[in-house]
Amino acid sequence: MASVGEVLKVALTGEGLLPPASKLHSACRALIIQGWIYFMMGVLLFTAPGVFNKLAMFPAPFTEEEAPYRMIGFTAIGIGYFYIMASRTNNHFWAAATIFIRLIWVPVSLVTMALVFDLPPQLCVLLATDPALAIWTYLAMKKDLKDPTFTIGKVLAIPFNGGGMIPARSTLSPTARALIMQGWTYFLTGTTIYFFPQVFNKMMMFPEPFSDAVTPLYRMIGLMVIAIGYFYIVASKMDSIFWATATIFTRMTMTPFSCMTLYLVFGGAPQLCITF
């Protein structure tokens, strides 16, 4: 039985579970680059929301919004990490899954957040770049497969039919099944925060209701947690041991460190630290 240290080492090195970097598909290379974009944007928001405030030309400095923006940064770091690690498995199913969420789900959520939930336009602009990154991934995937009939429609169907790229559901390992269940936990938690932020506020016993200024930001956090849950579900269908070790690594190192930093250094709400 592998020790925790050995598992964490595998997440960093791959140890025979991954193809050489030179053998990665074009789509997976593109996704790794995109993962670093998400990761670095998250680092900026988490560590220096005031800098982001100026770069994005907000009309006023952040006050009570600063902590939720740091939390948005934290979740963006997680999403970037998952893009990088899942893409290293070199599976086109994962590429198709990222295309689906960014071409279908993100635009619908963007319109809803902008028109119904008053998301700041600066964040709307950031979300609006996702479909362009999805198109980049699709073109790279089409190049990999060398199939002129490989349409967007076919790509969008792969997360549902597997496209012959993942093992049968009945053959999934207990580890993969456990991760899929955890993905649904994240997905439902994000759904609660997104649609019912004040219910989440009461469930977690925040001392005061969310103000009008921070409620859209908590919805954004919920939206990103939904995405993390989706990534857990679809990536775990590949039944990759490397992916499993990557999820263990981030939750035993990055998540505790970031949550404690958010709470002890930046004054983040302990309720969010408990949630994550």
C-alpha positions in Angstrom: 0.0 0.0 0.0 1.4 3.4 -1.0 2.1 5.9 1.7 0.7 9.5 1.6 4.2 10.7 0.7 4.4 8.3 -2.2 1.0 9.4 -3.5 2.0 13.1 -3.3 5.2 12.3 -5.2 3.3 10.6 -8.0 1.2 13.7 -8.4 4.3 15.7 -9.0 6.3 13.3 -11.1 3.8 11.1 -12.9 6.1 8.1 -12.2 5.4 6.1 -15.3 1.7 7.0 -15.4 2.0 9.7 -18.1 3.2 9.9 -21.6 6.4 12.0 -22.3 5.7 15.7 -22.7 6.8 15.4 -26.3 4.0 12.9 -27.0 1.2 15.0 -25.8 -1.7 15.8 -28.2 -2.0 19.4 -29.5 -5.3 19.8 -27.6 -3.7 18.7 -24.3 -0.8 21.1 -24.8 -3.3 23.9 -25.5 -5.2 23.0 -22.3 -2.1 23.0 -20.2 -1.3 26.6 -21.4 -4.9 27.5 -20.7 -4.6 26.0 -17.2 -1.6 28.2 -16.5 -3.6 31.2 -17.6 -6.4 30.3 -15.1 -3.9 29.5 -12.4 -2.0 32.8 -12.7 -5.2 34.8 -12.9 -6.3 33.1 -9.7 -2.9 33.9 -8.0 -3.4 37.5 -8.9 -6.9 37.6 -7.5 -6.0 35.7 -4.4 -2.8 37.6 -3.4 -3.4 41.0 -4.9 -7.1 41.8 -5.5 -6.3 45.5 -5.3 -4.0 45.1 -8.3 -6.8 43.3 -10.2 -9.1 46.1 -9.2 -6.9 48.7 -10.9 -6.1 46.5 -14.0 -9.8 45.9 -14.6 -10.6 49.5 -14.0 -13.2 49.1 -11.3 -14.7 52.5 -10.4 -13.8 52.2 -6.7 -11.4 50.2 -4.6 -12.6 46.9 -3.1 -13.8 47.1 0.5 -16.1 44.3 1.8 -15.7 42.7 -1.6 -12.0 41.9 -1.1 -12.5 38.6 0.7 -14.9 37.2 -1.9 -12.6 38.2 -4.7 -9.7 36.4 -3.0 -12.0 33.3 -2.8 -12.7 33.6 -6.5 -9.0 33.6 -7.0 -8.6 30.5 -4.8 -11.1 28.6 -6.9 -9.5 29.9 -10.2 -6.2 28.5 -8.9 -7.9 25.1 -8.4 -9.5 25.1 -11.8 -6.2 26.0 -13.4 -4.5 23.2 -11.5 -7.1 20.7 -12.7 -6.7 21.8 -16.3 -3.0 21.3 -16.1 -3.1 17.9 -14.3 -6.0 16.3 -16.2 -4.5 17.4 -19.5 -1.3 15.6 -18.7 -3.2 12.3 -19.0 -3.4 13.0 -22.8 -7.0 12.0 -23.2 -9.2 13.7 -25.8 -12.3 13.0 -23.6 -11.0 15.5 -21.1 -10.5 18.0 -24.0 -14.0 17.5 -25.2 -15.4 18.0 -21.7 -13.6 21.4 -21.3 -15.0 22.4 -24.7 -18.5 21.5 -23.7 -18.5 23.5 -20.4 -17.0 26.6 -22.0 -19.1 26.6 -25.2 -22.5 25.8 -23.6 -22.6 26.2 -19.8 -20.3 29.2 -19.4 -22.1 31.5 -21.9 -25.5 30.6 -20.4 -24.2 31.3 -16.9 -22.6 34.5 -18.1 -25.8 35.9 -19.5 -27.7 34.9 -16.4 -25.1 36.4 -14.1 -25.0 39.6 -16.1 -28.7 40.2 -16.6 -30.2 38.6 -13.5 -27.6 38.6 -10.8 -25.7 41.8 -11.4 -22.2 40.4 -11.8 -19.7 43.2 -12.2 -19.0 43.7 -15.9 -15.3 43.2 -15.4 -15.9 39.6 -14.3 -18.3 39.1 -17.2 -15.5 40.1 -19.6 -13.2 37.5 -18.0 -15.9 34.8 -18.4 -16.5 35.9 -22.0 -12.9 34.7 -22.9 -13.8 31.1 -22.1 -15.6 30.3 -25.4 -12.6 31.6 -27.4 -10.3 29.2 -25.4 -12.8 26.4 -26.1 -12.6 27.1 -29.9 -8.8 27.0 -29.6 -9.0 23.6 -27.9 -11.5 22.3 -30.5 -9.3 23.3 -33.5 -6.3 21.6 -31.8 -8.4 18.5 -31.2 -9.5 18.4 -34.8 -5.9 18.7 -35.9 -5.0 15.7 -33.6 -7.7 13.5 -34.9 -7.1 14.4 -38.6 -10.9 14.1 -39.2 -12.4 16.8 -41.4 -15.9 15.6 -40.4 -15.2 16.2 -36.7 -17.7 18.9 -36.0 -18.5 20.9 -32.9 -21.6 18.9 -32.5 -19.6 15.7 -32.3 -17.3 17.2 -29.7 -20.2 18.4 -27.5 -21.7 14.8 -27.5 -18.5 13.2 -26.2 -18.9 14.1 -22.6 -22.2 12.2 -22.7 -21.4 9.2 -24.9 -17.7 8.9 -24.1 -16.7 8.8 -27.8 -15.0 5.5 -27.2 -12.3 7.4 -25.2 -13.1 6.2 -21.7 -13.7 2.8 -20.0 -17.2 1.5 -19.6 -18.9 2.7 -16.4 -19.2 -0.9 -15.1 -15.5 -1.3 -15.2 -14.5 1.9 -13.2 -12.3 1.4 -10.2 -13.5 2.1 -6.7 -11.2 5.1 -6.7 -12.8 6.6 -9.8 -16.3 5.9 -8.4 -15.3 7.7 -5.1 -14.0 10.7 -7.0 -17.2 10.9 -9.1 -19.3 10.9 -5.9 -17.0 13.7 -4.5 -17.5 15.6 -7.7 -21.3 15.5 -7.2 -20.8 16.8 -3.7 -18.8 19.8 -5.0 -21.4 20.3 -7.8 -24.3 20.4 -5.4 -22.5 22.6 -3.0 -21.7 25.1 -5.8 -25.4 24.9 -7.0 -26.5 25.9 -3.5 -24.1 28.8 -3.3 -25.0 30.0 -6.9 -28.8 29.8 -6.7 -29.3 30.3 -3.0 -26.5 32.3 -1.5 -28.5 33.5 1.4 -29.5 29.9 2.2 -25.8 29.0 2.2 -25.2 32.1 4.4 -27.7 30.7 7.0 -26.5 27.1 6.7 -22.9 28.2 7.4 -24.0 30.6 10.2 -22.4 33.7 8.8 -22.9 36.5 11.4 -24.7 38.7 8.9 -26.6 38.2 5.6 -24.6 38.8 2.4 -24.9 42.4 1.3 -26.0 43.4 -2.2 -22.3 44.2 -3.1 -21.0 40.7 -2.2 -24.0 38.5 -3.1 -23.1 38.4 -6.9 -19.5 37.5 -5.9 -20.7 34.6 -3.8 -22.8 33.4 -6.8 -19.6 33.6 -8.9 -17.8 31.4 -6.3 -20.7 29.0 -6.5 -20.5 28.9 -10.3 -16.8 28.0 -10.1 -17.4 25.3 -7.5 -20.0 23.8 -9.9 -17.2 23.8 -12.5 -14.8 22.1 -10.1 -17.5 19.4 -9.4 -18.0 18.9 -13.1 -14.2 18.5 -13.7 -14.0 15.9 -10.9 -16.9 14.0 -12.5 -15.7 14.0 -16.1 -12.0 13.6 -15.4 -12.6 10.7 -13.0 -14.5 8.8 -15.8 -11.0 8.4 -17.4 -10.1 6.2 -14.4 -6.6 7.6 -14.3 -4.5 6.9 -11.2 -2.5 10.0 -11.9 -5.7 12.1 -11.8 -6.6 10.5 -8.5 -3.2 11.4 -7.0 -3.5 14.9 -8.4 -6.8 15.5 -6.5 -5.2 14.1 -3.3 -2.2 16.4 -3.7 -4.2 19.6 -4.0 -6.5 18.8 -1.1 -3.7 17.8 1.2 -1.4 20.7 0.4 -2.8 23.6 -1.7 -6.3 23.8 -0.2 -5.3 23.7 3.5 -2.5 26.2 2.9 -4.7 28.6 0.9 -7.6 28.4 3.3 -5.4 29.1 6.3 -3.7 32.0 4.5 -7.1 33.4 3.5 -8.3 33.2 7.1 -5.2 34.1 9.1 -3.6 36.6 6.8 -6.4 38.1 4.7 -9.3 37.9 7.2 -11.5 35.6 5.1 -14.7 34.2 6.5 -14.0 31.0 8.5 -17.2 29.6 7.1 -15.7 29.4 3.6 -12.6 27.8 5.0 -14.7 25.1 6.6 -16.6 24.6 3.4 -13.5 24.0 1.4 
